[in-house]
Every structure is written in structure tokens, then in C-alpha cells.
Amino acid sequence: MSSQYDVIVVGSGAGGASVAYKLTLAGKHVLLIEKGPFLPRNASTLDVRQVFVDGVFKNRVQWLDGTGHAFVPSEFYNVGGKTKWYGAALFRFRPVEFEAEPDFGLLGWPFGYEELKPYYDEATELLRITTFKNEPQLQALLDKITAADSGWELHPLPLGLSHDIVNHPEEAKHFDGFASPSGLKSDAERNLIDLIRDKPNFKLLSGDPVAALVPAPCDAHKIIGVKCADGSVYEAGKTVLAAGAMSSPRILQDHLHASGVSLARSDLVGANFKMHINSAVLGFSPFVDHDVLRKTAVLYNDRFPHSSMQCLGWIDAELLATQVPPEMPGFMDKLLGKRAIGFWATTEDASSPENRILSGRPAGRPIMDYSLDRIPQSVKEHRALIDTWLERLLAAGLVGFEKYMGMGGTAHALGSMVTGHDPQQSVVDPRGKVHGMENLYVGDGSALPRASRVNPSLTIYAWGLRLGAHLAEL
């Protein structure tokens, strides 16, 4: 059975929801397809055991790394995508972060900050981005650190979070890495999809993965729709891949393989994969920490120009137990949980064409061939950042420990189909159209050539809004 739409959008995360929102309001007939289900809007998405221990809502599909070892990346397939689970930190990239840095292995955008600024502004309004005052104990600690080392610049963390959350303690303690059942955290479903869900020209199909792109008869370079896993075929004038930087390139790779189509640089589909180098840093104080929200500040230091240090949300014995060895006695979890404060260390990883996503089809598992050995300059800065921060914590009276998030920490997956003017150096053009293909666009983080030093979600929203505005004019 076939259906006709103006645009099909594959994936309902930050990019896909933004494209669909913009096109629907412009009067286009839009089909948004999400492989996962709706999340329940009850307290189950705040439950530490279900979310972190049992992984009820997480991806369970095993991948292979570049050496053939199996692992399970921390992906989420549900309406709203990973935005339902992120910590709602919503930054703009700096103008300098749109430029190439060859010495650090960083690609450049085909345009500057000013091109994306109107869509940053629009996303800021849609997501109701705000800031919060630091709670007393956090502020006291940060004052000690910045007073002892003036190189650290303290800034409020831009958050898509309702100020009413402070009146809901369970939500305040469980927004960083949890889905909000009350809508107190901004996400792609609540702030974009819900605004268009009842429009007559919009349809959302959930729980049915896209299995293949559908080419025009006798011309596999021209995409006329998609085929879902249940065999349903949907046709449209334009198709937008927005399933995420670990899924969208695999859909295109499968089409190229099945059809025999070659692009100017087919090998770039899936290449230049980035996901930040992320480490959690925990500081333990002799004193009980009574702050609740906690994730309200970010620090920068010019000695680490590609890095940031953010505060993490609430940590208690139950959450701590998910991060420490199971051999640790329970009473230690309780003792340390009352005295723990968390930080999130992020460094932009350089682009390497060898760091790539591969489909693994028809019979194999998907592959994430990513190695830190290929980006030594990024690793060096991240290590220096961690060591310096641990020293600062110790000087402030806290004993610190760090944990690299590893291959499974794919929350900031980007760059696997980068945008650029030159088809020999990029996969999609500056408007988001795949070089060498007709009617096929990329609306997610796959297109971002740089990750910056901060969470990329707001930039993915802005890219999606810009793409939606462009497609609405066609």
C-alpha cells in the first residue's frame, strides 16, 4: 500500500522533529516516521532501576567495534529520540566553532554562525531556554575553584527546563538522563511534535522502522519514498533522513549497496564520525551535600579551548551504585552518595575519516569503528583537562575520581555525513541535500562537521529548522 506526502521525515529527534514542525506549519503534507514507541508519561521514566540498571527504555541491539568486539551503545529509540533523555543543556556553538582547525583535525562548516543564528533564536524560543541560580553548596565550591585559579570562567548553564521543577523534588533530582513525565524538561516531542500533532497535514507513524529507501523506477539516484519493516511503502516528493548519526548513514549505505549507485565519494557516508570525548568526574566531600538541582553551571578555561566542564545533576546512593563496581558494599554507596557532586568533562574530538559507522548488512551487526588513537591531540587535551580539574577539586577539599564514558557513550553522536560545498569532501550540500542524489536530505547531527566543546542538541534543532524552512520553499 502506498501513500503520497510532500515530505517524509525519518526519525523524530531534535533534527527530525524540527524539520517536520517547520514543514507542517508551512502547509506541507508531512509523514514523520519513528522506529520506536511513545514513552509512558508516568513515573517509570524517573525510576533509577528501570532507566539505568535494567535499561528498560534503552537500545539493546549489539554493535561491533573496530576490533570485532560486541558492545551496546547508549541509544534511545522512541518518539522524541534522545532529547527525551538528555540533560536539557542547550548551547549555541561559538562563531569560531564554525571554522576549520586543520592543526587540531577539525573540519569547517560551509557557512558561518550568522547563517544559523535566526534558527538558534527560533529554537531558543520553542525550547524555552533559561538559566538557574546556583544552589548554595555548589556556588561555594565553584567560588573556591575560580578564586584559586582565575583561568576558570564560570557561566550559567542554558537549560530547557521549567523553573517550576524546583517544586517537584523527584523531577528535580531526575531530569539529567531521565525523561520527564510532567513536561518540565523541553524535548522534541513536547516542544515541537505536540504543537503539530493534531494538524490535518501531519501524520506520525511510530513503532515501524524504515527498512529501505525507495528509488524511482530505472533511476536509483532519485528517491521517491521509504519502505518500512512491515512492508508498507510510503511515497513523497522529498525524503529527509533524521534517524541520528548512527542510523541515517546506514540507511543510505544500504541503498547504495543494494542499488549499485555510487556517489562522488561514497566512502564518506559514515566517515568522520564524532561523539565527543566525555568523562564523568565525581568529587567526594567530607560534608553532606544538600543541593538538589545542581546542573546549573558550566566552566571554560582557555588552556583547554576545545573543552568544557559542566555540573551534573543529582547523585545519591542509588545512582552512584550504577557507576561503581558491584563489589562495593551498599553502605559505601549510601555514605558516598550523600557527599558526591558530579561534573561532565567534554572535549571536541577531531574528525578522522577512519572513525566511521558501517551498516554491517545484510547479515552482520552494525559497526562503530572509532578509536581514540586516531585523534591524539583531542585525547591529550582531555587528559590535561581531567588532571587539572582533579587537582582543583582536591585543593577545594574534595577527593575526585573520573570515568571515561567509552564506546557506549554515544549521546553526542555526530558528523557521519558532513555538510560542505565540495562533493569530494562532504556528503550533503550546505542546504542538507545529499550530493549526487535527488530528493534526499539529511536533517540530523550526521551533517554537523564540528561538535564544538558543548552539547550539540541546540545546533541540531537549528539545522533542522533551517532545512525545514528551505524545503518549505521548494
Secondary structure as UniProt FT lines:
FT   STRAND          4..10
FT   HELIX           14..25
FT   TURN            26..27
FT   STRAND          30..34
FT   HELIX           43..46
FT   HELIX           49..53
FT   TURN            56..57
FT   STRAND          63..65
FT   TURN            66..67
FT   STRAND          70..71
FT   TURN            79..80
FT   HELIX           81..84
FT   HELIX           95..98
FT   HELIX           102..104
FT   HELIX           113..126
FT   TURN            127..128
FT   HELIX           136..148
FT   TURN            150..151
FT   STRAND          152..156
FT   HELIX           163..167
FT   HELIX           169..173
FT   TURN            176..177
FT   TURN            181..182
FT   HELIX           189..193
FT   HELIX           194..196
FT   TURN            197..198
FT   TURN            200..201
FT   STRAND          202..206
FT   STRAND          210..216
FT   TURN            217..218
FT   STRAND          219..228
FT   TURN            229..230
FT   STRAND          233..241
FT   TURN            245..247
FT   HELIX           248..259
FT   TURN            264..265
FT   HELIX           266..268
FT   TURN            269..270
FT   STRAND          277..284
FT   STRAND          297..301
FT   TURN            302..303
FT   TURN            305..306
FT   STRAND          307..311
FT   HELIX           317..321
FT   TURN            322..323
FT   TURN            326..327
FT   HELIX           330..337
FT   TURN            338..339
FT   STRAND          340..347
FT   TURN            353..354
FT   STRAND          356..358
FT   TURN            361..363
FT   STRAND          367..369
FT   HELIX           372..374
FT   HELIX           376..395
FT   TURN            396..397
FT   STRAND          399..404
FT   TURN            407..408
FT   TURN            411..412
FT   TURN            416..417
FT   TURN            423..425
FT   TURN            430..431
FT   STRAND          433..434
FT   TURN            435..436
FT   STRAND          440..442
FT   HELIX           445..447
FT   HELIX           457..472
//
